Amino acid sequence: MRFPGFIGPSYTLQSVNVDCQRCINLYPEINEIGFGKEKETASLVSTPGLLNVATIGTGPLRGIYYSSDGALYVVSYNKIYKLNSSFSATEIGTLNTFTSTISFADNGTTLVFVDGTDGFYSTLGSSSITEITDVDFKPADVVVYQDGYFIFNESGTGKFFISGLNDVTIDGLDFASAEGNPDNIISIISDHRDLWLFGTQTTEVFFNSGNADFPFERINGAFLEHGCAATFSVAKMNNSVFWLSSDDKGNGLIYMARGYQPQRISTHAVEYAIRGYSNISDAIAYTYQENGHHFYVLNFPSASTTWVYDASTNFWHERVYTNNGEFERHRANYHAFAFNKHIVADYASNKLYEMNSQYYTDDGSEITRQRTAPHLTSGLKSVFYGSFQLDMETGVGLDGASSVQGYDPQAMLQFSDDGGHSWSNEKWTSFGKIGRRSQRAIWRRLGYSRDRVFRITITDPVKIAIIGAELDVSLEDGNG
């Protein structure tokens, strides 16, 4: 019989006995045609791997930005570099800080960036930076650009301030407050010429009214009773804004905006995981699109965890980096689509990567791909499992010497008969050397269980496409 629900997202609830699904370095892709009753309407496909394209400074990398004139800017430790399409780097300046996240914006002629303490600017095309020493400049965590103005939050206050029109000078009178609630503005984003001001408890949306005294005014009715828990969790994608929320009732929910209304996109399972993290204020997000999927990637540095929301399916999956057999947060911390590539920065080193679904390792390190399926039970009757067969693309082994990992790719099966608390011994089988398309990934004589959870793990650097699973099962006689 077909295994119902084998293709699915990460969804582990407070009790794994209820649901303990995980989808690690895999994500569901919907068959948009949907024809064929014998197959699933979705499959599991591989998350992208990483290829090192440049090594910048001493690291770690603190931010990257692709400017409107076609240059890639990278901050490594306390140095900023400008890269061309060959990823040749030129150092253009030195910062006064060493660890904080960098926020960038440009207006077509000038790049401005802030680090929570200082601000800098650089004329696009030049090879130097200048510190903003204007007495009216205040420490800012975030800078955005809209309608000729650079806009900054004033760290630790409910104020934001702006530059002169088409300028980087600061006038001490050019500031405003988000006054709907007396909370600090911790993040700003400009989306569709709306200015979103995220406080710790609430969010307000402003627009450029053209007022001669101060151009930005709050939009009537655009006040959200949900603030932001992490400055750099705010990102935009697919005509919407996403963020990790906080308000006077609690925190840890993830929202996207529908117009000026928040829509919850996190699940109980994701929220339960977040609730267990000791610190969520350091969460960092980026967004990108690949193969028609729009991804909101949310890293939790303190928890060393990465959650990813796929807006095309509304499913969540997990991304991990495998370090000596242990799962850590994914190495990609910042993203820019530059030179027609997805470029990401490593939070732990000075490496810059291209992220691509055609790469099957993380810069040479194996990627662990794992699917933990839903519980299988038949009214808690004892069921005999004659076989488990993985329906997947087979014969994808690598060409070359037999000693090369991936020459004869293997899938590993484990199962749990105690609700997902402990797991059986590893059971390995091949899913096909190169060209062996008729290979069957099958395991036999898997014993009895009243409640079983299956888990598949693959680490070989090959293409993965899992379509579903087939089971040969029978009820044990006399246990009706």
TATA-V243698 format. One record per residue. N is the residue number from 1. SS is DSSP state (H for helix, E for strand, - for the rest). NEAR is the number of other ideal C-beta (glycine too) atoms within 8 Angstrom. Layout:
n: <N,N>
ss: <SS,SS>
near: <NEAR,NEAR>
This chain:
n: <1,2,3,4,5,6,7,8,9,10,11,12,13,14,15,16,17,18,19,20,21,22,23,24,25,26,27,28,29,30,31,32,33,34,35,36,37,38,39,40,41,42,43,44,45,46,47,48,49,50,51,52,53,54,55,56,57,58,59,60,61,62,63,64,65,66,67,68,69,70,71,72,73,74,75,76,77,78,79,80,81,82,83,84,85,86,87,88,89,90,91,92,93,94,95,96,97,98,99,100,101,102,103,104,105,106,107,108,109,110,111,112,113,114,115,116,117,118,119,120,121,122,123,124,125,126,127,128,129,130,131,132,133,134,135,136,137,138,139,140,141,142,143,144,145,146,147,148,149,150,151,152,153,154,155,156,157,158,159,160,161,162,163,164,165,166,167,168,169,170,171,172,173,174,175,176,177,178,179,180,181,182,183,184,185,186,187,188,189,190,191,192,193,194,195,196,197,198,199,200,201,202,203,204,205,206,207,208,209,210,211,212,213,214,215,216,217,218,219,220,221,222,223,224,225,226,227,228,229,230,231,232,233,234,235,236,237,238,239,240,241,242,243,244,245,246,247,248,249,250,251,252,253,254,255,256,257,258,259,260,261,262,263,264,265,266,267,268,269,270,271,272,273,274,275,276,277,278,279,280,281,282,283,284,285,286,287,288,289,290,291,292,293,294,295,296,297,298,299,300,301,302,303,304,305,306,307,308,309,310,311,312,313,314,315,316,317,318,319,320,321,322,323,324,325,326,327,328,329,330,331,332,333,334,335,336,337,338,339,340,341,342,343,344,345,346,347,348,349,350,351,352,353,354,355,356,357,358,359,360,361,362,363,364,365,366,367,368,369,370,371,372,373,374,375,376,377,378,379,380,381,382,383,384,385,386,387,388,389,390,391,392,393,394,395,396,397,398,399,400,401,402,403,404,405,406,407,408,409,410,411,412,413,414,415,416,417,418,419,420,421,422,423,424,425,426,427,428,429,430,431,432,433,434,435,436,437,438,439,440,441,442,443,444,445,446,447,448,449,450,451,452,453,454,455,456,457,458,459,460,461,462,463,464,465,466,467,468,469,470,471,472,473,474,475,476,477,478,479,480>
ss: <-,E,-,-,-,-,-,-,-,-,E,E,-,-,-,-,-,-,-,E,E,E,E,E,-,E,E,E,E,E,-,-,-,-,-,-,-,-,-,-,-,E,E,E,E,E,-,-,E,E,E,E,E,E,E,-,-,-,-,-,E,E,E,E,E,E,-,-,-,-,-,E,E,E,E,E,-,-,E,E,E,E,E,-,-,-,-,-,E,E,E,E,E,E,-,-,-,-,-,-,-,-,E,E,E,E,-,-,-,E,E,E,E,E,-,-,-,-,E,E,E,E,E,-,-,-,-,-,-,E,E,-,-,-,-,-,-,-,-,-,-,-,E,E,E,E,-,-,E,E,E,E,E,-,-,-,-,-,E,E,E,E,E,-,-,-,-,-,-,E,E,E,E,E,E,E,E,-,-,-,-,-,-,-,E,E,E,E,E,E,E,-,-,E,E,E,E,E,E,-,-,-,E,E,E,E,E,E,-,-,-,-,-,-,-,E,E,E,E,E,E,E,E,E,-,-,E,E,-,-,-,E,-,-,E,E,E,-,-,E,E,E,E,E,E,E,E,-,-,E,E,E,E,E,E,E,E,E,-,-,E,E,E,E,-,-,-,H,H,H,H,H,H,H,H,-,-,-,-,-,-,-,-,E,E,E,E,E,E,E,-,-,E,E,E,E,E,E,E,E,-,-,-,-,E,E,E,E,E,E,-,-,-,-,E,E,E,E,-,E,E,E,E,-,-,E,E,E,E,-,-,E,E,E,E,E,E,E,-,-,E,E,E,E,E,E,-,-,-,-,E,E,E,E,E,E,-,-,-,-,E,E,-,-,E,E,-,-,E,E,E,E,-,-,-,E,-,-,-,-,-,-,E,E,E,E,E,E,E,E,E,E,-,-,-,-,-,-,-,-,-,-,-,-,-,-,-,-,-,E,E,E,E,E,E,E,-,-,-,-,-,-,-,-,-,-,E,E,E,E,-,-,-,-,-,-,-,-,-,-,E,E,E,E,-,-,-,E,E,-,-,E,E,E,E,E,E,E,-,-,-,-,-,-,E,E,E,E,E,E,E,E,E,E,E,-,-,-,-,->
near: <6,8,12,5,7,12,11,11,11,13,10,11,11,4,6,10,8,7,10,14,13,11,17,14,12,14,14,14,11,8,11,4,4,6,4,5,3,3,9,11,6,10,12,13,10,13,12,11,15,14,9,9,9,9,6,13,10,6,12,11,18,13,13,16,12,11,12,6,8,6,10,15,15,15,14,14,11,7,12,15,14,11,14,8,5,4,10,6,10,8,8,11,10,6,12,7,10,5,5,8,11,11,13,12,11,14,9,7,6,11,13,16,17,15,12,10,7,11,12,14,12,12,8,13,4,7,5,7,9,7,8,12,5,7,5,8,9,10,10,14,11,12,15,11,11,10,6,6,11,12,15,14,13,13,9,5,8,10,11,14,12,12,12,10,6,5,6,10,7,12,7,7,4,10,11,9,7,14,7,7,8,4,11,8,15,11,14,16,13,11,9,4,8,11,14,14,13,13,16,9,10,14,12,13,14,11,10,9,7,5,8,3,3,9,10,12,9,11,10,4,5,10,10,12,6,11,15,16,13,12,11,10,15,15,12,9,12,6,3,11,11,17,14,16,14,12,11,3,3,6,9,12,11,13,13,12,12,7,4,8,7,10,8,7,9,11,7,6,13,12,11,11,11,12,7,6,11,4,7,14,7,9,14,13,15,11,13,12,9,9,5,5,12,11,13,13,15,14,13,15,10,9,11,7,10,12,13,14,13,14,13,7,12,6,11,15,16,13,12,12,11,14,7,4,4,6,7,9,14,10,13,13,11,13,14,10,9,9,6,4,9,11,17,17,16,15,10,6,8,12,13,16,15,11,13,10,10,6,11,10,11,11,9,4,9,10,14,12,13,13,13,11,14,10,11,13,9,7,4,6,10,9,15,10,13,9,12,12,11,11,10,11,8,12,12,11,13,11,4,5,5,5,4,8,7,10,13,8,15,10,14,10,13,12,12,14,8,6,11,10,6,4,6,8,4,7,9,7,10,10,12,14,11,10,5,10,7,6,11,6,12,9,9,6,5,9,6,8,11,10,11,13,14,14,14,12,10,12,8,9,10,10,7,13,10,14,10,12,12,11,12,8,9,7,11,10,4,4,7,4>
